[in-house]
Amino acid sequence: MHSQAHSPQRHLTLQQIAGREISNGNLRQATWLLNTCQKSQQAADPEVYSQLITAFASRRLMREAVSWMNVALAMDLELDAAAFAAVDLHQSRKDVGPREELDEEGRKKWWRTVSRMREGGLLEGTVGRDALLYLQKACQSRLEVQATVFQDAIRGFRDDPDSAAECLQCASKLRLEQEASTFHSVIMKCCMHGLLDKAAALVDTMAECGLQPASDIYRALCHSQALRHNETGVEFWLSKLEDAEMELAPFRLMSYHRAAKGQAESSEAWLERAHDAALHPDVACYNEVLAAFSRPKKGCATEWSLPAKRADGAWRCFQQMRHKAVEPDAGSYRSVLRGFARSGLTRRSVEWMQQMLDANVAVDETCYNSLLCGLARAREATLASTWLQRMVLDKLEAAEVAFNAVISSHLGIGDWKKAAQWLKRMVIRDLTPVRTHYNEVIDHCVQEEKLDKAYSWLTLMKATPPSLPDLVSYHHLISGAAALGREKQAEDWFGEMRSARLTPDPVFFTDVIHGFARSTEYEVAITWLRRMAKEAVHPTVACYNALISACARQGDLQRAEHWFEQLPIQRLQPDEFSYKALIRGCCLLDETQKAKQWLQKLQSTRCRPDMPFYLGMIDARGHSSLPEAGPVFLPAPAEADLFVLCCHVLSLTSFANGHGKPQPRPTHCRPVSLSSSGSRRWKPPCQRSRRVENAALPASTRSP
């Protein structure tokens, strides 16, 4: 009997035991049992959770009641209505720990405290969503809900229009009447926060509820769609408005956006529609559109890259402005001028500038700067100089931008003397020239072998910081001295460069060694190669090629081969110029057999000789093996191979078939005329000044 009396207790679950503990008032024991059930993943009983929440609420322990309600809702348990009604969130706010003193209002029902949830700071700022969640769960529990409850909740969502819109939609689904002002405030907040889909849905809900949206709602939606460049949305909401209810802002925004995209016709159409609606766009509206036309697209690498159609669009907008009797101001003229200049339409920009002066428009420094920069980009050096002189005569303060543009235009056409004159005028006016302009003038002086004049420009650079001499400046000077064989000057300027804490690079040493090697200062070139190692700069193939070529020209093939053998030791790969220098030396000494051996070695490598290589071989062998008269036929560059090269360059008579007869002209070859001495010289392009200077500059500022 004893065992039968106690046998039912052994089959009680933890949930049932927790319910019994709740009935006995042992709430802490009950919570421990429910936590154990959660850890063991046992099925939860909604009735037990409802009892626990109600028990905590009856003892005014609202913090625990709210906590267990959140746990139950997270597990999708359907709590009974008594549990929702027992929870007093105002009391729970006090139980959590208020941030400020509150008046004691006693126990209140939960429905009347929904409006205070947002201000309560409950659950670390999640009150808005929690209020909406509790409200939805209470409606699912079929509690009687009043419309004022939703209105209080919506007012609590002052900074959360998304939750307010959901709450308003929920009230509409329950067929609770809401005021038009409530819809109006929520829709306007949704428009301000960019929730256009929510706002449009609420407008439809208003229509379903029999409420007529006010015109300012349509205007707000239209303006928000215009800010997002949604032409379809703007068209839709404009159709809801009468002409008298429209405003200029959507038309202005859409016209500006179309102008920024370069769509001139669409931009004009929106402005025309604004005039048709009697909105009358003013000068400021047109100036915004004109500025959008003359401004480059986002992500453009340079501001001087504007399609010509955008400049034409600005001009058309200006003409429309005049046609509508809107008087343009200086900003209107300036935008059109900037568009012409940035598009490279130099003639039109000059004509427009002259038209501005004839119309007595206030022309300021920005107008001249735009014009001069456009002329410099088009390399209209003469026009640029003329307009800069006029700018100075008009007593306008010409800044560095204007002078640098003119100097750049003269350097672009190779007129370095005029560039030097404007550079001096710039320094006299206490303006700072661009360092690259100094370097180009120094380079021109070096090319004309005027080293003293070049050094005077470098001295002037030192007096105009921040455009101080850099590695490129000294590079031009020292490499020029090396090309003239002036060892002393090169040594002095190198010491001055190191005193300025400038570190030479491989390109610097390569040009200096090459210059000394070509000026027959062979021993000096070797000295600079050793100095290169002392400066911890790894030598390049071009350095050794210069020494190989110098030895070959002097007829010292043994030393040339010695420097060629140094390339693998320095972990450098010989290129076609290395082989060309040796083969050229062999040809000059009439060492045909050795030349053929080097050609065979060249064929076994990955180097592929080009047309200048062939011409160099003809230049070397022209005096000994080529005939006196008649053209020499070279293979076409696309089909030439090394065997045909050997036939035409080294022997031309018996290398191909062993006979002493000249080879006939191949059908795939083209003639190359020779000079009076029987050879044609190929002069490689100068790669020193411009390429070296560009290598030391950022990509965005390199000269073309």
VEXKE-529470 format. One line per 4 residues: for each residue x, y, z of C-alpha. Coordinates in steps of 0.25 Angstrom, whole numbers, always signed. Each point is the difference from the previous one (the first is absolute). Last residue first. Example, Ala and Ser with C-alpha at 12.3 -4.5 7.8 and 13.67 -1.06 7.14 Angstrom:
BEGIN
+55:-4:+29  -6:-14:+2
***
This chain:
BEGIN
+208:+250:-287  +6:+6:+13  -3:-8:+13  -8:+7:+11
-10:-11:+2  +10:-11:+0  +8:+6:+11  +14:+5:-5
+14:-6:+1  -2:-9:-12  -6:+11:-8  +14:+8:+1
+7:-12:-4  -9:-2:-12  +0:+14:-4  +15:+3:+1
+7:-13:-4  -7:-8:-11  +5:+8:-12  -5:-8:-12
+9:-10:-6  +8:+5:-12  +1:-11:-11  +11:+3:-10
+0:-5:-14  +12:-5:-7  +7:+1:-13  +8:+13:+2
-10:+7:-8  -11:-4:+9  -8:-13:-2  -14:-2:-4
-8:-12:+6  -8:-9:-10  -11:-9:+5  +0:-15:+1
-11:-10:-1  +3:-3:-15  +14:-3:+3  +10:+8:-9
+10:-9:-6  +13:-4:+8  +13:+4:-6  +8:-11:-7
+13:-5:+7  -6:-14:+3  -1:-6:+14  -15:+0:+0
-4:+10:+12  +14:+5:+4  +5:+3:-14  -3:+14:-5
-8:+9:+11  +11:-4:+10  -2:+6:+14  -13:+9:-2
-9:-7:-11  +3:-15:+2  +1:+2:+15  -13:+7:+1
-7:-10:-8  +5:-11:+10  -5:+9:+12  -14:+1:-5
-8:+10:-7  -15:-2:-2  -7:+11:+8  +11:+10:-2
+1:-2:-15  +13:-5:-4  +11:+10:-4  +3:+3:-15
+13:+9:-2  -2:+10:-10  +9:+3:-11  +15:+5:-1
+13:-3:+7  -3:-14:+4  -1:-4:+15  +12:-8:+6
+10:+10:+5  -5:+14:+3  -15:-4:+2  +4:-11:+11
-3:+9:+12  -11:+8:-5  -7:-13:-6  +1:-6:+14
-6:+12:+6  -11:+0:-10  -3:-15:+4  -1:+4:+15
-9:+12:-3  -10:-10:-7  -1:-9:+12  +9:-11:+6
-8:-11:+8  +7:-3:+13  -4:-14:+6  +14:-6:-2
+5:-10:-10  -1:+10:-11  +9:+10:+7  +10:-11:+2
+0:-3:-15  +1:+15:-3  +13:+0:+10  +6:-11:-9
-4:+7:-13  +8:+13:+6  +12:-9:+3  +0:-5:-14
-1:+14:-6  +11:+6:+8  +1:+12:-10  +5:+9:+12
-13:+9:-2  -8:-13:-1  +5:-6:+13  -3:+13:+7
-14:+0:-5  -2:-14:+4  +5:+3:+14  -9:+13:+1
-12:-8:-6  +2:-11:+10  -2:+9:+12  -11:+8:-7
-8:-13:-2  +0:-3:+15  +10:-6:+10  -7:-5:+12
+6:+5:+13  +4:-8:+13  +12:+9:+2  +9:-12:-4
-10:-3:-12  +4:+14:-5  +15:+0:+3  +2:-8:-13
-5:+11:-9  +10:+9:+8  +12:-10:-4  -6:-1:-14
+2:+15:-2  +14:-1:+6  +4:-10:-10  -7:+7:-11
+9:+13:+1  -3:+6:-13  -3:+14:+6  -14:-1:-4
-2:-14:+6  +6:+5:+13  -10:+12:+1  -12:-10:-4
+4:-10:+11  +1:+12:+10  -14:+5:-4  -6:-14:+0
+6:-2:+14  -8:+12:+5  -12:-3:-8  -1:-14:+7
-2:+7:+13  +9:+1:+12  -5:-2:+14  +1:+13:+9
+7:-1:+13  +6:+13:-2  +14:-7:+0  -5:-8:-11
-4:+12:-8  +14:+6:+3  +6:-12:-7  -8:+2:-12
+3:+15:+1  +15:-3:-1  -2:-10:-12  -6:+12:-7
+12:+9:+3  +9:-11:-6  -8:+0:-13  +0:+15:-2
-3:-1:-15  -12:+9:+1  -9:-12:-3  +5:-7:+13
-1:+13:+8  -15:+2:-4  -4:-15:+2  +6:+0:+14
-7:+13:+4  -13:-6:-7  +1:-13:+8  +3:+7:+13
-12:+8:+0  -9:-11:-5  +5:-9:+12  -4:+10:+10
+8:+11:+7  -4:+4:+14  -2:+15:+3  +4:+5:+14
+3:+14:-6  +15:-3:+4  -1:-12:-10  -5:+9:-11
+12:+10:+3  +10:-12:-1  -6:-4:-13  +1:+14:-5
+14:+1:+3  +4:-14:-6  -8:+3:-13  +7:+14:-1
+13:-7:+1  -2:-11:-10  -4:+8:-11  -1:-10:-11
-11:+7:-8  -10:-11:+2  +4:-1:+15  -3:+15:+2
-14:-2:-6  -2:-12:+9  +4:+8:+12  -9:+12:-3
-12:-8:-5  +0:-9:+12  +3:+11:+10  -14:+6:-4
-6:-14:+0  +5:-3:+14  -7:+12:+6  +3:+15:+0
-9:+8:+8  -14:+4:-4  -5:+3:+15  +8:+9:-1
+4:+10:-10  +15:+4:+3  +5:-14:-2  -7:+0:-14
+8:+12:-4  +13:-8:+2  -5:-11:-9  -3:+10:-10
+14:+5:+1  +5:-14:-1  -7:-1:-14  +6:+13:-5
+14:-6:+4  -3:-13:-7  -4:+6:-13  +2:-12:-9
-13:+2:-8  -5:-12:+6  +4:+4:+14  -8:+13:-2
-12:-7:-4  +1:-9:+12  +1:+12:+9  -12:+6:-6
-8:-14:+2  +5:-1:+15  -5:+14:+3  -13:-3:-6
-1:-13:+8  +2:+8:+13  -12:+8:-2  +2:+15:+1
-1:+7:+14  -5:+15:-1  +8:+11:+5  -4:+9:-12
+15:+0:-4  -1:-15:+0  -12:-1:-9  +7:+10:-10
+12:-9:+0  -9:-12:-4  -7:+8:-10  +14:+2:-7
+4:-14:+2  -13:-5:-7  +3:+10:-11  +14:-6:-2
-6:-15:+1  -8:+1:-12  -1:-15:-1  -15:-1:-3
-4:-5:+13  +10:+9:+7  -7:+12:-5  -13:-6:+5
+5:-3:+14  +6:+13:+2  -14:+6:-3  -7:-9:+9
+10:+2:+11  -2:+15:-1  -15:-1:+1  +0:-10:+12
+11:+7:+8  -9:+13:+1  -3:+11:-9  -5:+12:+9
-9:+8:-10  +5:+13:-4  -7:+0:-13  +14:+1:-6
+4:-13:+7  -12:-8:-6  +3:+6:-13  +14:-6:+1
-5:-13:+4  -10:+0:-12  +11:+3:-10  +9:-11:+6
-11:-10:-1  -3:+3:-14  +15:-2:-4  +1:-13:+8
-12:-7:-6  +4:-13:+5  -14:-5:+1  +2:-3:+15
+6:+14:+1  -12:+6:-6  -9:-6:+9  +8:+4:+12
+1:+14:-5  -15:+1:-1  -4:-6:+13  +11:+9:+7
-5:+12:-7  -15:-3:+4  +5:-3:+15  +8:+13:+1
-13:+9:-2  -8:+4:-12  -12:+9:+4  -8:+0:-12
+1:+13:-9  -7:-7:-12  +12:+2:-8  +9:-6:+10
-9:-12:+1  -1:-1:-15  +15:-1:+0  +0:-11:+10
-10:-7:-9  +8:+1:-12  +13:-5:+7  -8:-12:+6
-6:-3:-14  +14:+0:-6  +6:-9:+11  -11:-11:+0
+9:-9:+8  -12:-5:+8  +5:+6:+13  +1:+14:-6
-14:+0:-7  -6:-5:+13  +7:+10:+9  -5:+11:-10
-14:-4:+2  +1:-1:+15  +6:+14:+0  -11:+6:-8
-10:-5:+10  +8:+5:+12  +1:+14:-6  -15:+1:+0
-10:-4:-10  -14:+7:-1  -11:-9:-1  -9:+4:-12
-4:-15:-3  +8:+1:-13  +12:+5:+8  +0:-12:+9
-2:-9:-12  +12:+5:-7  +8:-2:+13  -5:-15:+1
+4:-2:-15  +14:+5:+4  +1:-9:+11  -5:-12:-8
+11:+4:-11  +10:-1:+12  -5:-14:+3  +0:-4:-14
+15:+3:-1  +3:-10:+10  +8:+5:+12  +13:-5:+5
+8:+12:+6  -5:-4:+14  +10:-11:+0  -2:-15:+5
-15:+0:-2  -6:-8:+12  -12:+9:+0  -4:+6:-13
+6:+13:-5  -7:+14:+4  -4:+9:-12  -14:-6:-1
-2:+0:+15  +4:+15:+1  -10:+4:-11  -11:-8:+8
+3:+7:+13  +1:+14:-7  -14:-3:-6  -6:-1:+13
+8:+12:+6  -5:+8:-12  -15:-3:+3  -9:-11:-4
-14:+5:-3  -10:-9:+7  -11:+3:-10  -2:-15:-2
+4:+2:-15  +13:+6:+5  +3:-12:+9  -3:-9:-12
+10:+8:-8  +10:-2:+11  -2:-15:+0  +1:+0:-15
+13:+7:-1  +6:-10:+9  -5:-11:-8  +5:+6:-13
+14:+3:+6  +2:-14:+6  +15:+2:+5  -2:-9:+12
+2:+12:+9  -10:+7:-9  -10:-11:+3  +2:+2:+15
-2:+15:+0  -12:-1:-8  -6:-10:+9  +4:+8:+12
-6:+13:-5  -13:-7:-5  -2:-6:+14  +3:+13:+7
-9:+9:-8  -13:-2:+8  -13:-6:-5  -14:+3:+7
-4:+10:-11  +3:-10:-11  -9:-10:+7  +7:-12:+7
-2:-15:-2  +7:+0:-13  +12:+6:+7  +0:-13:+8
+1:-9:-12  +10:+8:-8  +10:+2:+12  -1:-15:+3
+3:-3:-15  +12:+10:+0  +7:-6:+12  +12:+9:+2
+0:-4:+15  -2:+15:+4  -11:+0:-10  -7:-11:+7
+1:+7:+13  -6:+13:-6  -12:-7:-6  -3:-7:+13
+1:+13:+7  -9:+7:-10  -10:-12:+0  -1:+2:+16
+0:+15:-2  -13:-2:-8  -8:-6:+11  -3:-15:+0
-16:-3:-1  -5:-10:+11  -9:-11:-4  +7:-10:+8
+4:-7:-14  +6:+13:-4  +7:+2:+12  +6:-14:-1
+5:+4:-14  +7:+12:+5  +6:-9:+11  +5:-10:-10
+7:+12:-7  +6:+5:+13  +6:-14:+3  +5:-2:-14
+7:+14:+1  +7:-3:+13  +11:+11:-3  +1:+5:+14
-7:+14:-3  -11:-7:-8  -3:-10:+11  -1:+12:+10
-10:+6:-10  -8:-12:-1  -1:-2:+15  -4:+14:+3
-11:+0:-11  -5:-14:+4  -2:+5:+14  -6:+13:-5
-11:-8:-8  -5:-6:+13  +0:-14:+2  -13:-9:+0
+3:-15:+5  -3:-10:-11  +10:-10:+6  +8:+1:-13
+0:+15:+1  +6:-2:+14  +11:-9:-5  +3:+10:-11
+2:+11:+10  +9:-9:+9  +8:-4:-12  +1:+15:-4
+5:+4:+14  +10:-11:+0  +6:+5:-13  -1:+15:+5
+9:-3:+11  +5:+13:+6  -14:+5:+6  -5:-14:+2
-7:+3:+13  -11:+8:-8  -3:-13:-7  -2:-7:+13
-9:+10:+5  -8:+0:-13  -1:-15:+1  -5:+0:+14
-10:+11:-4  -6:-10:-10  -4:-9:+11  +3:-15:+1
-8:-11:+6  +9:-12:+2  -1:-11:-10  +13:-6:+4
+5:+3:-14  -3:+15:+3  +9:-2:+13  +11:-6:-9
+0:+12:-9  +0:+10:+11  +11:-7:+7  +8:+0:-13
-2:+14:-3  +4:+4:+14  +12:-9:-1  +4:+7:-13
-1:+14:+6  +6:-4:+14  +13:-6:-6  +8:+11:+5
+7:-7:+11  -11:-9:+5  -9:+11:+5  +4:+14:-3
-13:+5:+6  -2:+11:-11  -4:-10:-10  -9:-8:+9
-8:+12:+5  -11:-1:-11  -2:-15:+4  -3:+4:+14
-15:+0:-1  -1:-14:-6  +8:-6:+11  -10:+3:+11
+4:+10:+11  +5:-3:+14  +3:+13:+7  +3:+14:-6
+12:+3:+8  +6:+12:-7  +13:-4:-7  +15:+4:+4
+10:-2:-10  +9:-11:-6  -10:-11:+5  +6:-13:+5
-6:-13:-6  -11:+0:+10  -4:+14:-3  -1:-4:-15
-7:-13:+4  -11:+9:+7  -2:+8:-13  +0:-14:-7
-11:-5:+8  -1:-15:-3  -13:-6:+5  -8:+2:-13
+10:-8:-8  +0:-11:+9  -15:+0:+2  -2:-1:-15
+6:-14:-1  +14:-2:-6  +2:-7:-13  +14:-4:+0
+9:+4:-12  +13:-4:+7  +4:+15:-1  -13:+4:+5
+2:-9:+13  +14:+6:+2  -5:+14:-2  -11:-3:+10
+10:-6:+10  +8:+13:+0  -12:+9:+1  -5:-7:+12
+14:+0:+6  +1:+15:-1  -15:+1:+4  +2:-5:+14
-12:+7:+5  -4:-13:+8  -12:-2:-9  +8:+2:-12
+10:-11:+4  -12:-10:+2  -6:+4:-13  +13:-2:-8
+1:-14:+7  -14:-4:-2  +1:+4:-15  +13:-8:-1
-7:-12:+6  -11:+1:-10  +9:+1:-12  +6:-13:+3
+14:-2:-5  +5:-13:-7  +14:-4:+6  +13:+5:-6
+8:-5:+12  +5:+14:+2  -14:+6:-2  -5:-10:+11
+11:+4:+9  -4:+14:-1  -14:-3:+3  +4:-8:+12
+8:+12:+5  -11:+10:-3  -10:-9:+9  +10:+0:+12
+1:+15:-1  -15:+1:-1  -3:-9:+13  -14:+6:+2
-7:-14:+2  -8:+2:-13  +13:+3:-7  +7:-12:+6
-11:-9:-6  +2:+6:-14  +14:-2:+1  -2:-15:+4
-9:-1:-12  +10:+6:-9  +11:-9:+6  -9:-12:-4
-8:-8:+10  +1:-16:-2  +7:-2:+13  -11:+7:+7
-11:-10:-5  +7:-12:+8  -1:+7:+13  -13:-6:+5
+3:-13:-7  +13:-2:+7  -7:+2:+13  -11:-9:-3
***
